[in-house]
Amino acid sequence: MLDHKLAVLIDADNVPYANVKEMLEEISKSGTPTVKRIYGDWTKPHLSGWKNVLLDNAITPIQQYSYTTGKNSSDSALIIDAMDILYSEKVDGFCIVSSDSDFTRLATRLREAGMLVIGLGERKTPAPFIAACNKFIYLEILKPVEKEESTKAAVKSVAKEVSKPGQKAIDKVDKKTVTMIVNSVDDLADETGWTFLGSLGSFISKKKPDFDPRNYGFNKLYDLIKYINRFEIDERDSGGHKHVKHIYLRLK
């Protein structure tokens, strides 16, 4: 897979600093963060918690004073920098970390320029910004599970199939979600009705940028598919390494 060079631009006023480490690890799955900047008025006491986080993760703070009350001037600074980085042609994509809909037009413009755009924000993020991104990830699902819960989950999961959503679910596996997955499998099916699981996830993400099995408490799409229990599942040899299987599914 292509290792994208990514510019990570963070709106300090609209995301918490508590899970920045997990956030950067998630971004690293899509590419290499070559630019890491965060925007805010660092004279404000409510941003003081960011100090150690920035040092630990080599994120460059950009000072932007609030010239008027109630107006977030950090937004315009982030947008200007994003366009400068775009025209420098040194990155392949952008990660915009914010829960603010003000970046909707920026995300749209970056995609028009052929950039990969990944959004990260809280569950409260407005739908237009989510829809403007190639992929959107909710910060809530990146929070680490408590050690005790992780241990219990590991013990229970040995040699067992997933039977219900996990503790970190922020959405229910409702009828609308099931229908979307079923329709997507049908759209991708070959003449015999089988759909390759590896193609399903990216296809659904094109329809719904914030789709992620972790939203429903599952680490993998395969686990969510098994939980829905609407499909036949066929594990086929990949033709390469003997331990690698290709997963296919079709409606029962």
KAFEN-V316233 format. One record per helix or strand of 2 or more residues. SS is the DSSP state (@ for helix, = for strand). FROM is the first residue (numbers start at 1). TO is the last residue. If there is no record, write none. Layout:
# KAFEN-V316233
((SS/FROM/TO) (SS/FROM/TO))
This chain:
# KAFEN-V316233
((=/4/11) (@/20/28) (=/31/40) (@/45/47) (@/50/57) (=/60/63) (@/73/88) (=/93/97) (@/101/112) (=/116/121) (@/127/132) (=/135/138) (@/139/142) (@/147/157) (@/175/188) (=/195/196) (@/197/207) (@/213/216) (@/221/228) (=/231/237) (=/245/251))
